């Protein structure tokens, strides 16, 4: 439902907090989702990130595990 | 967008990639993927991984001859030895997957030509990070960068794998690379 987008909070975390979130876990236990363009991903990305450019995200949501924490950048 | 679509555990990385003050990977999504045809069995995937560890071990060994500082020589030698431990992990994983024990010699005979971990060549790593090869800190940073690139490659290959067994093996190797990065980072912090 569209209204949920406005009421479901998204927490912001900094780089250190993101690192701590993933520390000691398996490489895919926390998903780092890169929503930038491929050229930006190519220049540098967080190792193990999944690239889904923002304009494709809506159609590719089934590639993401809803049960895992997702850090978006 | 995600939060309204049933994703409840979503975080926004404030400041984006610039705020990620840690190791990074570079290159397009298909970088190094030629190492994995996509048709390998889980066992063959481990053999490819072994070749990558061997490529890195040979690189570290070659560096012991090239640097002048005794401390740098010792560190490259230690990094080469650590790669043997990584190879032991892959030998054990091979046994888990196939149920067969295989000696290091038999395994080496089956490996393809060693390639560098992460799908970049030695020259590419050097050009990218321009390390001072006599500096312990720079050597460790280079090693972390290589492991980060390797983690990235295994994760991308795992994402692409259709076969559950192959995906699981690639994921386990990616997890192992992640643990390597943490150990090297602790080492830097202890300097």
Interface residues (C-beta under 8 A of the other chain):
Chain A: X1 X2 X4 X5 X6 X8 X9 X10 X11 X12 X13 X14 X15 X16 X18 X19 X21 X23 X24 X26 X27 X28 X34 X36 X38 X40 X41 X42 X43 X44 X45 X46 X47 X48 X49 X50 X51 X54 X57 X58 X61 X64 X66 X67 X68 X69 X70 X71 X72 X73
Chain B: X1 X2 X3 X4 X5 X6 X7 X8 X9 X10 X11 X12 X13 X14 X15 X16 X17 X19 X20 X21 X22 X23 X24 X25 X26 X27 X28 X29 X148 X149 X151 X152 X154 X155 X158 X159 X171 X174 X175 X177 X178 X181 X182
